[in-house]
């Protein structure tokens, strides 16, 4: 892999293409994500960054790691904007992951409200990473609204089902000139590798690692899979034949005396 191959989001460069998602947070998970998976970006819900409770998740995130607060719990653009502003006020920085979810059963993002929130927050100087259901027209609207990256779901949140939306994500990779970060649903390192081979810029995962039998080992496996997939994409994948076969070595001359 090229040494100068960096993930650039909103003018900020990262060498790691693994992002730890929020949700099932604990100290062992954060340590494994940073030490074994090489995470340089960690998301957190604002409610976890409390100042008066018994636990403040910010105490567990190492210095030098970029915080990506999300607007988890927002049901419309107005609520998402309010949460983002609060996160910046308490010191979480300018990065924000927009989550607008009205659907409590399937937890699917509201694309229309996400566009509204993205536009407003981009105007206020935030580096906005919107979580969305993969749709090319919506992605184009998010680009026009000022998004710094596009975060399509691979499968429903926490499902570990993998790349259910693979063909739609492939369209975004081909058509959108921003980093495409697969968020939600990735359950195995092999699925992360497949997504990277398609040309996505990064993988966000949480449940797959948090629910693994041995968290550090799984975190390391994700790092290796993401790096392998990125390397394959950069090198150019070999051709695929629709029918027939072609010998990889010459079939003539090897019996000649």
N, C-alpha and C positions, 0 to 999 in steps of 0.2 A: 504494500500500500504506500502511496506517496506520502512523504513526510509533511509536505505542505498542504495536504488535503484537510481542510478545516470546515467545520459547520459554522456558517456565519448567519446570525439572526439579528436583524436591526443594527448592523454595524459591529456587533460583538462576536468575537471568534472563539470557538471551542474546539478542542481536539477530540473530545468524546462525542459519540453519537447515540449514547444511551441516556435517557432522562427518566428519573424515578418519579412515578406518578404518586398522587396522594391517595389516601384511603386507609389502607392497613399499615399504619405507621408504628414502628417501634425502634428502639435503639439498635438492635441487631440488624434490622433491615436497612437502616440508614448507613450503618457502618459497612455492611456488605456491598451496598450500592456504590459507595464511594471507593472503598478499598479494592473490592473484587471486580465490580462492573465499571469502575472509572467514571461514575456519574459526576458531571460538573454543573448540572441543573437539577434541582429538586423542587417539585411542586408542593404546595400546601394550601389547605383551605384556611381561610381567615380565622375561622372559629378555633383552629388549633393553635394559632399564634396568640393565645390569651395572655393577659398580664396579671390576672388575679386568681387563676385556678391553681390546682396542685401541679399540673404539668404544662410546660410551655415547649412545644416541639422545636422552637427556634434554638433552644439550649442544646439540642442534639445535632444540629446541622453545622458542620465544620466551616471555619472561615475560608473564604475563597470560593465557596460553592454559590452559584447564582440561584437566588430564590425566584420561583415562579408561582406567586400566589394565584389561586384560581377563584372564580366567582361561584363556586359550588353553593347551591341553594337558591340561586337567582332564578326567578320565574319569568322575568322579562328584562328588556334592555335597561330600563331605569334602575332596577335592583342590581344588575350586574355592574353598572357604572358606579353606583354608590359603594359597593363592596370593593371595587378596584381602588377607588379614592381612599377608602379607609386603610387598605393594605399599604398604600404608599405613605400615608400619614404615620403609620406605626413603624416605618422603616424597612419595608419589604422591597423597596426599589421600584423601578419603572416597568419591569416585566410583568405581564399579566396574561393568564390563560382565561379566555372567556368561555364560560359554561352557562348556557341558558337552557334550562330543562323544565318544561311544564308537565311532561308525561311522567307520572310517578310509577307506572307499571313497567315500561320498557326503558325508561331513562334515556330516551332519544333527544338529541339537541334540537332546539327551535332555531332553524336556520335564519328565518326572517328577523327575529329579535337579535340574533347574534350579529347580523350585519349592522343593525342600528347601533349596538353597543360598541362594536369595533370602530365604526366611523367616529363616534363621539370621543372615545378614549384615545384614538390615534391623534385627533386634533389637540388633545391635552398633553401630548408628548409621551404617551405610554408606548412600550414595545408590545404590540398586541398579537397574541397567538390564539386564534379562535378555534374552538372544538366544534366540528360540524359533521353532518351526515354528508358523505361524498356526493356532490352534485357539481358539475362543471360550471353551470351558470351562477350558482351560489359562490363558488370559489372565485370566479371572475369578479363578482360584486365585492367580495371580501378584499381582493387585491385593490380594487378601486377605492375601497373604504380606508385603506391604509394598513392592512394587516402586514406583519413582519414574517409570518409563516402561516401555513394552512395545516390544520390538524384533523384529518378525517378519521372516523372510527373504523377499526377493522372488524369489530363485532360489538355487540352490546357490552356495556361497562361490566367488568368483573366476570365475564362469561368464560374467558380462556378458550373461546371457540376458534380464534385465529383470524385468517383473512377472508371473512365472509363477503366482504365488499371489494375483493381484489381487483376485478376488472374496472370498477369505477375509480379506484385509487390509481390504477395504471393510466387512466385518462388524465387525471390531475397531474401526474408526473410528466406526461407528454405535453400538456397544454399550459401549465401554470409556471411562471418564472419566479417562483418563491420556494423556499424549502418546504417539502411535504413531510410532515412528521406523523407517522401512524400512531394513533392514540386510542386505547381501549380495545380489549379483546385478544391481544396477543398472549398466547398461553404457553408457547414452547419456544426454545431457542431456534428450532428449525423454521418456525413461522417468522421469526424476526429476520432470519437469514434470507428467507424467500422475499420478504418485503424489501430488504436492502438490495437484493439482486435486481429488483424492479426499478431501482433508482430513487427510492425514497431517501430523504436526507437523514432521518433519525427515527428511533423507536422510543416510545414511552411505555413503560410497563410498571406494574405494581403487584397485582394479584398473583401473577405467574410466579414471582419470586417469593412474595410474602407467604404463600400457601405451600411452598415446596418443602420437601422433607428435610433438606439441608440447605438453608438459605444462602450461605456463602458460596457453596458449590454451584448452585443454580445461577447466582449473580455472575460468577466467573464464566459459566457456560453462555450466558446471554452476551457478555462482552465479546467472547470469541466468535459467536455466531454473527453478531453485527459486523465485526471486523471482516469476517470471511465473506459475508454478503456484499459489503462495500467493495472489497478487493475484487470480487468477481464482476461486479458492475463496472468498475473502473477499467478492468482488463478487457472487457468485451466478451460476453458469453458466446460459446461456440454455437454453430448452426444446428438447427433441428430439421431432420428430414421428414417429410410427410409420409413417404413410403420408400420401401427398399432399404438398402444399406450400402455403405462405402467402406472398404477395408481401410483400416488405419495404417497398415503397412503394405508394401508391394506384395502382390501374389505371384509375381513372375520372377524367374531367374534364380530363386533360392535353391532349386534342385539341380541347376546346371553344374556339370563337372568341369 
